[in-house]
Structure formats: structure tokens, C-alpha cells
């Protein structure tokens, strides 16, 4: 998903709309990578999306926390499916309806009781559990909700790839012209 798609969504809740805007504006910063030169080569580090995210929402999860985690996962380039244990409140219902109506079904969907929505997850998806106590992404320990750092929130939904690249060095030197060289001789 492009961060510009998050900006075009018209959300009813002003706080959530501001959070989405902040996340969308921070998203381009997650694409950066680094190159560190080491003897004989370089180490390249780049961030990539986790893939498919299945966000499971506990009944005590705050709507704003769920919404910003969905936005961050989408801004990081992931496919996102949301599973609800209980019926969401009015605010979250509005956010989910806006996302469902504004995004491609393969990019964002609600996990229902039908088999197709669960099969769409495919293999290798990452389960994210959101509750009032924090967020747990995959097997990582539970993390607190991040309310002020959009870039850190987006990075929560990326993984780091490191590549080692060998670099062979070659030194070319020019020899000084001598009387035996063919350059500059008279015929």
C-alpha cells in the first residue's frame, strides 16, 4: 500500500485521521537502508514488510490503538486482515468500514466466519494481538502502544534484511613513459 492511499481515506474521527496522516507522512522514511563498508566488502541493511498480517483485537483494545496499528501495518507495505472477538464500537466500525471501502480487498479485509477470508491469509502470515496492555507482533514480546512515534510504529511491521557483499579491489596504475615505450616516438 502506498502512504498516499492512507491520506485519501476520509475518516470521521479527527484523532484517528490525524494519526493516519502522521503515519502516512512517516512511511517514506522506512524504505531507507544502510551500507556499511567492512574489510573485503560491505554489509547492506534494508527494511521490508512482514508480509501478511492477521490483527486479532481483544475486547478491551482501544479503537485508536487498533486503528493506528492497522494504518502502520498497511503503510509498511503489508497485507492486513482483522479478526474481531467482539463487535467493535462505533469508532472502530467506522474506521473498518472506511478501510474496507477504500482499499483493495486483497490488501485489507475483515476475517469472518467464512473459509475464504481465512484462506486468503495463505502461509507464513504473522499474528498480531492487540489489547489494552499492548501489542504482540508474532513471537516477539508484548510492546507498549506507541502514540507519538509514527516511524517507530511503522517499523514494528517491517523486518530487517542484511546482505553481505564481497568487494574485490583492483588497483590500476599508469607506468611512466620510458624511452622504450611506443608513445611519443618519432618515425
C-alpha positions in Angstrom: 0.0 0.0 0.0 1.2 3.5 -0.7 1.1 6.0 2.1 -0.8 8.3 -0.2 -3.7 5.9 -0.1 -3.9 6.4 3.7 -4.1 10.1 3.1 -7.1 9.9 0.8 -9.2 8.0 3.3 -11.9 10.2 4.9 -12.2 9.2 8.5 -14.9 10.5 10.8 -12.7 10.6 14.0 -10.3 13.5 13.9 -7.7 11.9 16.3 -7.6 8.8 14.2 -7.5 10.9 11.0 -4.5 12.8 12.4 -2.8 9.6 13.4 -3.3 8.2 9.9 -1.9 11.4 8.4 1.2 11.2 10.6 1.8 7.6 9.7 1.4 8.2 6.0 3.8 11.1 6.2 6.4 9.0 8.1 6.1 5.9 5.8 8.7 7.0 3.2 11.3 7.1 5.9 11.0 3.3 6.4 12.3 2.5 2.9 15.8 3.7 3.7 18.6 1.3 4.1 22.3 1.5 5.1 25.6 0.4 3.6 28.5 -0.3 5.9 31.9 -0.9 4.4 33.9 -3.6 6.1 37.3 -5.1 5.0 36.8 -7.0 1.8 33.2 -6.0 1.3 30.0 -4.3 2.5 27.0 -5.1 4.6 23.7 -3.8 3.2 20.8 -3.5 5.5 17.2 -2.8 4.2 13.7 -3.0 5.7 10.9 -5.0 4.1 7.3 -5.6 5.0 6.5 -8.7 7.2 4.0 -9.9 4.5 0.5 -10.8 5.6 -0.6 -9.6 9.0 -3.6 -11.1 10.9 -4.5 -8.5 13.5 -6.6 -10.0 16.3 -8.3 -7.5 18.5 -9.1 -8.2 22.2 -12.4 -6.9 23.5 -10.6 -4.4 25.7 -8.4 -2.9 22.9 -9.0 0.8 22.3 -10.3 1.7 18.9 -7.5 4.3 18.4 -4.8 1.7 19.2 -6.3 -0.8 16.7 -6.7 1.8 14.0 -3.1 3.2 14.2 -1.6 -0.4 14.2 -3.7 -1.2 11.1 -2.5 2.0 9.4 1.1 1.3 10.3 1.0 -2.3 9.0 -0.5 -1.0 5.8 1.9 1.8 5.4 4.8 -0.6 5.9 3.5 -2.5 2.8 1.8 -5.4 4.4 -1.5 -7.1 3.5 -3.7 -6.8 6.6 -6.7 -8.9 7.8 -8.5 -8.0 11.0 -10.1 -10.5 13.3 -12.6 -9.3 15.9 -13.5 -11.3 19.0 -16.4 -9.0 19.9 -18.4 -6.5 17.9 -16.4 -3.3 17.5 -17.5 0.0 18.9 -18.9 2.8 16.7 -15.5 4.4 16.1 -13.7 1.2 15.1 -16.7 0.2 13.0 -16.4 3.5 11.1 -12.7 3.1 10.6 -13.0 -0.5 9.4 -15.8 0.4 7.0 -13.7 3.2 5.6 -10.7 0.9 5.1 -12.8 -1.8 3.6 -14.5 0.6 1.2 -11.3 2.5 0.3 -8.8 -0.3 -0.2 -8.5 -3.3 -2.4 -9.9 -6.5 -0.9 -6.6 -8.3 -1.3 -4.9 -5.5 0.6 -7.3 -5.2 3.6 -10.2 -7.4 4.8 -12.1 -8.4 7.9 -11.7 -12.1 8.9 -15.2 -13.5 9.1 -16.6 -17.0 9.7 -16.3 -17.8 6.0 -13.5 -20.1 5.0 -12.4 -17.8 2.1 -11.4 -14.9 4.3 -9.1 -17.2 6.4 -7.7 -19.0 3.3 -6.7 -15.6 1.9 -4.1 -15.3 4.6 -2.1 -18.0 2.9 1.0 -19.4 4.5 3.6 -17.5 6.6 1.3 -14.8 8.0 2.2 -13.0 11.2 -0.4 -12.8 14.0 -0.6 -9.5 15.8 -2.5 -9.4 19.1 -3.8 -6.0 20.3 -5.2 -5.5 23.7 -5.3 -2.6 26.2 -1.9 -3.9 27.7 0.0 -3.5 24.4 0.8 -5.2 21.1 2.4 -8.5 20.4 3.7 -9.0 16.9 4.4 -12.6 16.1 6.6 -14.3 18.7 8.1 -11.0 19.9 7.4 -9.9 23.5 4.5 -7.6 24.1 5.3 -3.9 23.3 3.6 -0.8 24.7 1.3 1.2 22.5 3.3 3.9 20.6 1.3 7.1 20.4 3.9 9.7 19.4 6.4 7.9 17.1 4.8 7.0 13.7 8.1 5.9 12.2 8.7 3.5 15.1 5.2 2.2 14.8 5.7 1.5 11.1 9.0 -0.2 11.7 7.2 -2.5 14.1 5.7 -4.1 11.0 8.9 -4.5 9.0 11.8 -6.8 9.1 15.4 -6.1 8.5 17.3 -7.9 5.8 21.1 -7.9 5.9 23.2 -8.9 2.9 27.0 -9.3 2.9 28.6 -8.4 -0.4 32.2 -9.0 -1.1 34.1 -6.4 -2.9 37.3 -7.2 -4.8 39.6 -4.3 -5.1 41.7 -3.7 -8.2 44.3 -1.0 -8.4 45.2 0.3 -11.8 48.4 2.3 -12.1 49.9 4.0 -15.0 53.5 3.4 -15.7 55.6 6.5 -16.6 56.6 6.7 -20.2 60.1 5.4 -20.9 62.3 5.6 -23.9 61.2 2.1 -24.8 57.5 2.9 -24.9 55.8 3.3 -28.3 54.1 6.5 -27.3 55.7 9.7 -28.4 58.3 8.1 -30.7 59.3 9.6 -34.0 59.2 7.7 -37.1 
